[in-house]
Amino acid sequence: MTVRPEVRKMSSTDETLFRDLLTKPGGVAHADFVSYPRSKQKTLTRIEVLTPYDNRQTGQERWSIVHEDGETAAYLVKLIPDGRGGTTFTVQMERTGKKKGAQ
């Protein structure tokens, strides 16, 4: 999955948590692979912070991915403090977008 530096900066997470959210089982790339197993080119195009994460209360972000055919998918990422200084997360597909140019 391609992630441009300016998109990475949209997330409120630190580098370790961001990498986990992107690459770990149950993360965004995994969820997108399950939903779009034939897609070979994926680009994370936007991260929208819905509720900032501060390691004390649950945060929420929306991550948007565009596939090579122009179809988009959005994933709701919940960042949940574990009470011991760590963070767990959940990733859920929010909706499937339309192809670019479609109405």
VOVOKOL-542744 format. One record per residue (C-alpha): x, y, z; residue number from 1. Coordinates in Angstrom, 3 decimals, padded with zeros to 6 digits. Layout:
BEGIN
kefi xx->X, yy->Y, zz->Z, n->NUM $
...
END
This chain:
BEGIN
kefi xx->000.000, yy->000.000, zz->000.000, n->1 $
kefi xx->001.282, yy->003.434, zz->-000.925, n->2 $
kefi xx->001.233, yy->006.163, zz->001.737, n->3 $
kefi xx->002.535, yy->009.628, zz->000.928, n->4 $
kefi xx->004.235, yy->011.530, zz->003.791, n->5 $
kefi xx->001.589, yy->014.263, zz->003.788, n->6 $
kefi xx->-001.145, yy->011.644, zz->004.278, n->7 $
kefi xx->000.804, yy->009.995, zz->007.097, n->8 $
kefi xx->000.911, yy->013.344, zz->008.915, n->9 $
kefi xx->-002.906, yy->013.470, zz->008.953, n->10 $
kefi xx->-003.044, yy->010.760, zz->011.644, n->11 $
kefi xx->-002.711, yy->011.613, zz->015.333, n->12 $
kefi xx->-000.819, yy->008.363, zz->016.039, n->13 $
kefi xx->002.886, yy->007.904, zz->016.691, n->14 $
kefi xx->005.062, yy->005.998, zz->014.212, n->15 $
kefi xx->004.825, yy->002.614, zz->015.960, n->16 $
kefi xx->001.041, yy->002.702, zz->016.295, n->17 $
kefi xx->000.644, yy->003.933, zz->012.721, n->18 $
kefi xx->002.768, yy->001.056, zz->011.400, n->19 $
kefi xx->000.725, yy->-001.420, zz->013.475, n->20 $
kefi xx->-002.552, yy->000.057, zz->012.213, n->21 $
kefi xx->-001.342, yy->-000.275, zz->008.668, n->22 $
kefi xx->000.410, yy->-003.659, zz->008.686, n->23 $
kefi xx->-000.638, yy->-005.872, zz->011.606, n->24 $
kefi xx->-003.320, yy->-008.568, zz->011.329, n->25 $
kefi xx->-006.626, yy->-006.803, zz->011.838, n->26 $
kefi xx->-005.151, yy->-003.521, zz->010.582, n->27 $
kefi xx->-006.258, yy->-001.401, zz->007.657, n->28 $
kefi xx->-004.191, yy->-003.171, zz->004.968, n->29 $
kefi xx->-005.452, yy->-006.551, zz->006.178, n->30 $
kefi xx->-009.080, yy->-005.380, zz->006.226, n->31 $
kefi xx->-008.689, yy->-003.943, zz->002.731, n->32 $
kefi xx->-007.092, yy->-007.154, zz->001.442, n->33 $
kefi xx->-010.041, yy->-009.154, zz->002.794, n->34 $
kefi xx->-012.518, yy->-006.786, zz->001.134, n->35 $
kefi xx->-010.543, yy->-006.315, zz->-002.110, n->36 $
kefi xx->-008.369, yy->-009.420, zz->-002.530, n->37 $
kefi xx->-007.790, yy->-008.851, zz->-006.262, n->38 $
kefi xx->-006.674, yy->-005.255, zz->-005.930, n->39 $
kefi xx->-002.921, yy->-004.958, zz->-006.446, n->40 $
kefi xx->-002.483, yy->-001.176, zz->-006.209, n->41 $
kefi xx->-003.812, yy->000.546, zz->-003.120, n->42 $
kefi xx->-003.155, yy->004.103, zz->-002.021, n->43 $
kefi xx->-004.033, yy->005.554, zz->001.349, n->44 $
kefi xx->-005.277, yy->008.974, zz->000.226, n->45 $
kefi xx->-006.728, yy->010.542, zz->003.356, n->46 $
kefi xx->-006.871, yy->010.191, zz->007.115, n->47 $
kefi xx->-009.559, yy->012.179, zz->008.865, n->48 $
kefi xx->-009.276, yy->012.509, zz->012.645, n->49 $
kefi xx->-012.814, yy->012.256, zz->013.994, n->50 $
kefi xx->-011.816, yy->012.118, zz->017.671, n->51 $
kefi xx->-008.176, yy->012.849, zz->018.555, n->52 $
kefi xx->-006.392, yy->010.054, zz->020.403, n->53 $
kefi xx->-004.565, yy->011.046, zz->023.579, n->54 $
kefi xx->-003.829, yy->007.634, zz->025.211, n->55 $
kefi xx->-006.520, yy->008.309, zz->027.851, n->56 $
kefi xx->-009.742, yy->008.105, zz->025.874, n->57 $
kefi xx->-010.718, yy->006.321, zz->022.690, n->58 $
kefi xx->-009.823, yy->008.105, zz->019.472, n->59 $
kefi xx->-011.284, yy->007.574, zz->016.037, n->60 $
kefi xx->-009.990, yy->008.143, zz->012.512, n->61 $
kefi xx->-011.364, yy->007.478, zz->009.035, n->62 $
kefi xx->-008.791, yy->006.079, zz->006.580, n->63 $
kefi xx->-009.643, yy->006.247, zz->002.864, n->64 $
kefi xx->-008.046, yy->003.949, zz->000.284, n->65 $
kefi xx->-008.271, yy->004.228, zz->-003.496, n->66 $
kefi xx->-007.725, yy->001.112, zz->-005.611, n->67 $
kefi xx->-006.312, yy->000.962, zz->-009.143, n->68 $
kefi xx->-009.799, yy->000.872, zz->-010.666, n->69 $
kefi xx->-010.736, yy->004.126, zz->-008.898, n->70 $
kefi xx->-012.956, yy->002.444, zz->-006.336, n->71 $
kefi xx->-012.594, yy->003.828, zz->-002.831, n->72 $
kefi xx->-013.066, yy->002.251, zz->000.568, n->73 $
kefi xx->-013.200, yy->003.949, zz->003.962, n->74 $
kefi xx->-012.263, yy->002.296, zz->007.233, n->75 $
kefi xx->-013.190, yy->003.470, zz->010.696, n->76 $
kefi xx->-010.188, yy->003.029, zz->012.999, n->77 $
kefi xx->-010.799, yy->003.084, zz->016.768, n->78 $
kefi xx->-007.759, yy->003.653, zz->018.976, n->79 $
kefi xx->-008.438, yy->002.235, zz->022.431, n->80 $
kefi xx->-006.129, yy->002.825, zz->025.430, n->81 $
kefi xx->-005.420, yy->-000.413, zz->027.301, n->82 $
kefi xx->-004.923, yy->001.271, zz->030.697, n->83 $
kefi xx->-001.251, yy->000.281, zz->030.856, n->84 $
kefi xx->000.190, yy->002.835, zz->028.448, n->85 $
kefi xx->-000.485, yy->000.775, zz->025.321, n->86 $
kefi xx->-003.122, yy->000.952, zz->022.648, n->87 $
kefi xx->-005.373, yy->-001.603, zz->021.019, n->88 $
kefi xx->-007.359, yy->-000.896, zz->017.892, n->89 $
kefi xx->-010.272, yy->-002.028, zz->015.800, n->90 $
kefi xx->-010.759, yy->-001.493, zz->012.084, n->91 $
kefi xx->-014.148, yy->-001.651, zz->010.404, n->92 $
kefi xx->-015.115, yy->-000.897, zz->006.824, n->93 $
kefi xx->-017.334, yy->002.144, zz->006.869, n->94 $
kefi xx->-018.608, yy->002.137, zz->003.311, n->95 $
kefi xx->-017.601, yy->001.361, zz->-000.236, n->96 $
kefi xx->-017.214, yy->004.461, zz->-002.350, n->97 $
kefi xx->-017.975, yy->005.008, zz->-005.979, n->98 $
kefi xx->-015.486, yy->004.884, zz->-008.789, n->99 $
kefi xx->-013.865, yy->008.168, zz->-009.665, n->100 $
kefi xx->-016.117, yy->010.140, zz->-011.959, n->101 $
kefi xx->-019.204, yy->008.056, zz->-011.127, n->102 $
kefi xx->-022.366, yy->009.746, zz->-009.909, n->103 $
END
